Amino acid sequence: VTHTYFSAYRMYTFIDTIHTSVAQSLAIRLMSANVGDTVTLHCFHEGNLAMHFLWYNQPFGYNPQLMSTFYEYEKNAIFYHDFKGNPRVSVESGNGINHLKISDVQLSDSAEYYCGSSYSNMVEFAEGYILIVKGSGSRNTTVVQQPVSESVQPGDSVTLNCTIHTETCAGEHSVYWFRQGSGESHPGIIYTHGERSDQCEKSPEAGSPTQSCVYNLPKRNLSLSDAGTYYCAVASCGEILFGNGTKLDNGAEPLLLVYCLSASLGLSFILITVLGFIMYNMNKRKCLQCRDADGLHYVALNLSNKKNRSRRQRSNMEEETVYSGIRQ
């Protein structure tokens, strides 16, 4: 019981700074699921000196709340608030893990989830998730992003537009912006507007229940790292809706690719030329060696039969010369 009150007290001590510290230090992952699915949010803490491991939950538009705590020397996690006694929620803890499992997910499970560890009265967050549960879409609500695609150059500025049209849910909205770069499997959160309602206007048509809210994300002095697809997500009435995305094409990328390919082609040409020159010299040297080996050396041998010949016979006798070839 003492451990329960201590964990709750610690949670309320950090509650004002949790969201800010998480947004600045974590790469929050985006996960989506359909109603009725089972999802597992992974959390690893290998080599961590902490002994208390925590899960926090923050529904869209609300303050974060403590979900569960696990003490290293206990067998089971302890759940709090609406998660206490909830059979759909469980924690797999021990051996360097603290995974959160949610079965039969509902629309109300759409929220931000943070995994943390506690050591020496300090909470350190390891993983962050935004869980999006997709329902049947019964609410007549749409999220539109403009422009759909934009070609920009380094140093340019652009303003991304996100408009929500709704008929059944008025009031405050929490707006999130995500960016998914090329080669990235999950979008990462880059900005949130918080709870806003001052940018919403009702339709000028008499009797129309439609309300439109406009949110802008200015991007100035763009660089190569800003290229990617930007998604706007609007959380309202316990649900979160995504826009169709705006793709920023950095015009310098194709030019950079051309430069790289040209440099590679030039380097390849130089390398081929050098290798060809080396092979030519090697073959030339080899041919010269073969020509020298095939040359014949001639030695003149003067053979005379000295037996039983007089001096006169030897002087009158023609000299016989034999040439012999010697191969080196």
C-alpha positions as CSV (number, residue, x, y, z in Angstrom):
1,V,0.0,0.0,0.0
2,T,2.8,2.4,0.9
3,H,4.4,1.7,-2.5
4,T,1.1,2.6,-4.2
5,Y,0.8,5.9,-2.5
6,F,4.5,6.7,-3.1
7,S,4.1,6.0,-6.9
8,A,0.9,8.1,-7.1
9,Y,2.6,11.0,-5.2
10,R,5.6,10.8,-7.5
11,M,3.4,10.8,-10.6
12,Y,1.6,14.0,-9.5
13,T,4.9,15.6,-8.7
14,F,6.1,15.2,-12.3
15,I,2.7,15.6,-14.0
16,D,3.3,19.2,-15.0
17,T,6.6,18.4,-16.8
18,I,5.9,15.0,-18.2
19,H,4.6,16.0,-21.5
20,T,7.2,18.6,-22.1
21,S,10.2,16.4,-21.2
22,V,8.8,13.5,-23.3
23,A,8.3,15.7,-26.3
24,Q,11.9,17.0,-26.1
25,S,13.8,13.7,-25.4
26,L,11.8,11.0,-27.1
27,A,11.2,10.0,-30.7
28,I,7.5,9.2,-30.2
29,R,6.2,6.3,-32.4
30,L,2.9,6.3,-34.1
31,M,0.8,3.1,-34.0
32,S,-2.7,2.5,-35.5
33,A,-5.2,-0.3,-34.9
34,N,-8.8,-1.1,-35.6
35,V,-11.4,-1.6,-33.0
36,G,-11.1,-5.1,-31.5
37,D,-7.4,-5.5,-32.3
38,T,-4.7,-6.4,-29.8
39,V,-1.7,-4.2,-29.6
40,T,1.5,-4.5,-27.6
41,L,3.6,-1.4,-26.7
42,H,7.2,-2.5,-26.2
43,C,9.5,-1.1,-23.5
44,F,13.0,-2.2,-22.8
45,H,15.2,-1.3,-19.8
46,E,18.3,-3.5,-20.1
47,G,21.2,-2.2,-18.1
48,N,19.0,0.2,-16.2
49,L,19.8,0.8,-12.5
50,A,16.1,1.7,-11.8
51,M,13.9,-0.7,-9.9
52,H,10.5,0.9,-10.5
53,F,9.0,0.8,-14.0
54,L,6.0,2.8,-15.0
55,W,3.4,3.3,-17.8
56,Y,1.6,6.6,-18.2
57,N,-1.4,7.3,-20.3
58,Q,-2.5,10.6,-21.7
59,P,-5.9,10.7,-23.5
60,F,-6.1,13.4,-26.2
61,G,-7.0,16.7,-24.6
62,Y,-6.5,15.5,-21.0
63,N,-3.7,15.4,-18.5
64,P,-1.4,12.4,-18.2
65,Q,-2.3,9.7,-15.6
66,L,-0.4,6.8,-14.1
67,M,-1.4,3.5,-15.6
68,S,0.8,0.9,-13.9
69,T,3.9,0.4,-11.8
70,F,6.1,-2.6,-11.5
71,Y,8.7,-3.2,-8.8
72,E,11.7,-5.3,-9.8
73,Y,11.2,-7.7,-6.9
74,E,7.5,-8.2,-7.3
75,K,5.8,-10.6,-9.6
76,N,2.9,-8.6,-11.0
77,A,2.3,-5.0,-12.0
78,I,-0.1,-2.7,-10.1
79,F,-2.7,-0.8,-12.1
80,Y,-4.4,2.5,-11.3
81,H,-7.4,4.7,-12.2
82,D,-9.6,3.2,-15.0
83,F,-7.1,0.5,-15.7
84,K,-7.4,-1.1,-12.2
85,G,-9.2,-4.4,-12.7
86,N,-9.5,-3.9,-16.4
87,P,-9.1,-7.4,-18.0
88,R,-8.1,-5.9,-21.4
89,V,-4.9,-4.4,-20.0
90,S,-1.8,-6.4,-18.9
91,V,1.9,-5.8,-18.4
92,E,4.6,-8.3,-19.2
93,S,7.5,-7.4,-16.9
94,G,10.9,-8.9,-16.0
95,N,14.1,-9.8,-17.7
96,G,14.7,-6.2,-19.0
97,I,11.2,-5.7,-20.4
98,N,8.0,-3.9,-19.4
99,H,5.6,-4.4,-22.3
100,L,2.1,-3.1,-22.2
101,K,-0.6,-5.2,-23.9
102,I,-4.1,-3.9,-24.7
103,S,-6.7,-6.4,-25.9
104,D,-9.9,-5.7,-27.8
105,V,-8.9,-2.0,-28.2
106,Q,-11.7,0.6,-28.2
107,L,-11.9,4.1,-29.5
108,S,-11.3,5.3,-26.0
109,D,-7.9,3.7,-26.0
110,S,-6.6,6.3,-28.5
111,A,-4.1,8.2,-26.5
112,E,-0.4,8.8,-25.8
113,Y,1.5,6.2,-23.9
114,Y,4.8,6.6,-22.1
115,C,7.1,4.0,-20.6
116,G,9.4,5.2,-17.8
117,S,11.7,4.0,-15.0
118,S,12.3,5.6,-11.6
119,Y,15.6,5.8,-9.9
120,S,16.6,8.1,-7.0
121,N,13.4,10.0,-7.3
122,M,13.9,10.8,-11.0
123,V,11.7,9.5,-13.8
124,E,13.4,8.7,-17.1
125,F,11.3,7.9,-20.1
126,A,12.4,5.2,-22.5
127,E,9.5,4.8,-25.0
128,G,6.7,6.9,-26.3
129,Y,3.7,5.9,-28.4
130,I,0.7,7.6,-30.0
131,L,-2.0,4.9,-30.4
132,I,-4.7,5.6,-33.0
133,V,-7.7,3.4,-32.9
134,K,-9.8,3.6,-36.1
135,G,-13.5,3.2,-35.8
136,S,-16.3,3.0,-38.3
137,G,-16.1,6.7,-39.0
138,S,-19.7,7.4,-38.1
139,R,-19.0,11.0,-37.3
140,N,-19.3,13.3,-40.2
141,T,-15.8,14.8,-39.8
142,T,-13.1,15.3,-42.3
143,V,-9.5,16.6,-42.2
144,V,-8.1,18.2,-45.3
145,Q,-4.5,19.2,-45.8
146,Q,-3.2,21.8,-48.3
147,P,-1.2,21.7,-50.5
148,V,-1.1,18.0,-51.4
149,S,2.5,18.3,-52.7
150,E,5.0,21.2,-52.8
151,S,8.3,21.4,-54.5
152,V,10.8,23.5,-52.5
153,Q,14.4,24.5,-52.5
154,P,16.8,24.9,-49.6
155,G,16.2,28.2,-47.9
156,D,12.6,28.4,-49.0
157,S,9.6,28.9,-46.7
158,V,6.2,27.2,-46.9
159,T,3.1,27.1,-44.8
160,L,1.2,23.8,-44.3
161,N,-2.5,24.0,-43.9
162,C,-4.8,21.7,-42.0
163,T,-8.6,22.2,-41.9
164,I,-11.1,20.1,-40.0
165,H,-14.8,20.1,-40.9
166,T,-17.2,18.6,-38.3
167,E,-20.9,18.6,-37.7
168,T,-21.2,16.8,-34.4
169,C,-18.3,17.9,-32.3
170,A,-17.5,21.4,-31.4
171,G,-15.1,22.9,-28.8
172,E,-11.4,22.5,-28.3
173,H,-9.1,20.4,-30.5
174,S,-5.6,19.2,-30.0
175,V,-3.6,19.3,-33.2
176,Y,-0.5,17.2,-33.9
177,W,1.9,17.3,-36.8
178,F,3.9,14.3,-37.9
179,R,6.7,14.0,-40.4
180,Q,7.7,10.8,-42.2
181,G,11.0,11.0,-44.0
182,S,12.1,8.8,-46.9
183,G,13.1,5.4,-45.6
184,E,11.4,5.8,-42.2
185,S,8.8,3.2,-41.2
186,H,6.9,5.3,-38.8
187,P,6.1,9.0,-38.7
188,G,7.5,11.0,-35.8
189,I,5.8,13.8,-34.0
190,I,7.3,17.2,-34.6
191,Y,4.8,19.8,-33.2
192,T,1.6,20.1,-31.3
193,H,-0.8,23.1,-31.1
194,G,-2.3,22.0,-27.8
195,E,-5.9,22.7,-27.0
196,R,-7.3,25.4,-29.3
197,S,-10.7,26.6,-30.3
198,D,-10.0,30.2,-31.3
199,Q,-9.3,29.1,-34.9
200,C,-12.7,27.6,-35.5
201,E,-15.7,29.2,-37.2
202,K,-19.2,28.0,-37.8
203,S,-20.6,27.8,-41.3
204,P,-22.1,31.0,-42.5
205,E,-25.1,29.1,-43.9
206,A,-28.2,29.5,-41.8
207,G,-29.0,26.4,-39.7
208,S,-25.8,24.6,-40.7
209,P,-24.2,22.6,-37.9
210,T,-20.8,22.5,-39.7
211,Q,-17.8,24.0,-37.9
212,S,-14.5,24.5,-39.6
213,C,-11.1,24.8,-37.8
214,V,-7.9,25.9,-39.6
215,Y,-4.4,25.2,-38.3
216,N,-1.2,26.2,-40.0
217,L,2.4,25.0,-39.6
218,P,4.9,27.5,-41.0
219,K,8.3,26.0,-42.1
220,R,11.0,28.6,-42.7
221,N,14.5,28.3,-44.1
222,L,14.0,24.7,-45.3
223,S,16.9,22.3,-45.5
224,L,17.5,18.8,-47.0
225,S,16.4,17.2,-43.8
226,D,12.9,18.8,-44.0
227,A,11.9,16.7,-47.0
228,G,9.2,14.2,-46.4
229,T,5.4,13.8,-45.9
230,Y,3.7,15.9,-43.2
231,Y,0.5,14.6,-41.6
232,C,-1.9,16.6,-39.5
233,A,-3.9,14.8,-36.8
234,V,-6.8,16.4,-34.9
235,A,-7.9,15.0,-31.6
236,S,-11.4,15.9,-30.5
237,C,-14.3,14.2,-28.7
238,G,-12.1,11.2,-27.7
239,E,-11.0,10.5,-31.3
240,I,-8.2,11.5,-33.5
241,L,-8.4,12.0,-37.2
242,F,-5.6,12.2,-39.8
243,G,-5.3,14.3,-42.9
244,N,-4.2,13.1,-46.3
245,G,-0.7,14.4,-45.9
246,T,1.4,17.1,-47.6
247,K,4.6,16.0,-49.4
248,L,7.5,18.3,-49.5
249,D,9.9,17.5,-52.3
250,N,13.2,19.1,-51.9
251,G,14.3,20.2,-55.4
252,A,18.0,19.9,-54.4
253,E,17.8,16.1,-53.9
254,P,17.6,15.3,-57.7
255,L,20.4,17.8,-58.4
256,L,22.5,16.4,-55.7
257,L,21.9,12.9,-57.1
258,V,23.0,14.1,-60.6
259,Y,26.2,15.5,-59.1
260,C,26.9,12.3,-57.2
261,L,26.3,10.2,-60.3
262,S,28.5,12.4,-62.5
263,A,31.3,12.3,-60.0
264,S,31.0,8.5,-59.8
265,L,31.0,8.2,-63.6
266,G,34.1,10.4,-63.9
267,L,35.9,8.4,-61.2
268,S,35.0,5.2,-62.9
269,F,36.4,6.5,-66.2
270,I,39.7,7.5,-64.6
271,L,40.0,4.1,-62.9
272,I,39.3,2.2,-66.1
273,T,41.9,4.3,-68.0
274,V,44.6,3.7,-65.3
275,L,43.8,-0.1,-65.3
276,G,44.0,-0.2,-69.1
277,F,47.4,1.5,-69.1
278,I,48.7,-0.9,-66.5
279,M,47.5,-3.9,-68.4
280,Y,49.0,-2.6,-71.6
281,N,52.4,-2.2,-70.0
282,M,52.2,-5.7,-68.5
283,N,51.3,-7.3,-71.8
284,K,54.1,-5.3,-73.6
285,R,56.7,-6.5,-71.1
286,K,55.5,-10.0,-71.4
287,C,55.7,-10.0,-75.2
288,L,59.3,-8.7,-75.1
289,Q,60.3,-11.6,-72.7
290,C,58.7,-14.1,-75.1
291,R,60.6,-12.7,-78.1
292,D,63.9,-12.9,-76.2
293,A,63.2,-16.5,-75.2
294,D,62.5,-17.5,-78.8
295,G,65.9,-16.2,-80.1
296,L,68.6,-18.8,-81.2
297,H,72.3,-18.4,-80.4
298,Y,74.6,-20.0,-83.0
299,V,78.0,-21.3,-82.1
300,A,80.5,-22.3,-84.8
301,L,82.3,-25.5,-84.1
302,N,85.4,-26.4,-86.1
303,L,85.7,-30.2,-86.1
304,S,88.6,-31.9,-87.6
305,N,89.6,-35.5,-87.6
306,K,93.1,-35.6,-86.1
307,K,93.6,-39.4,-86.2
308,N,96.0,-40.9,-88.8
309,R,96.3,-37.7,-90.8
310,S,99.6,-36.2,-91.8
311,R,100.4,-32.5,-91.7
312,R,99.9,-32.2,-95.5
313,Q,96.6,-33.9,-95.4
314,R,95.5,-31.7,-92.6
315,S,96.4,-28.6,-94.5
316,N,94.8,-29.7,-97.7
317,M,91.6,-30.8,-96.1
318,E,88.7,-28.5,-96.2
319,E,87.6,-27.3,-92.9
320,E,84.2,-28.6,-91.9
321,T,82.0,-26.2,-90.0
322,V,78.8,-27.2,-88.0
323,Y,76.4,-24.7,-86.6
324,S,74.5,-25.8,-83.4
325,G,71.6,-23.9,-82.0
326,I,71.3,-23.4,-78.2
327,R,68.0,-22.3,-76.7
328,Q,68.1,-20.4,-73.5
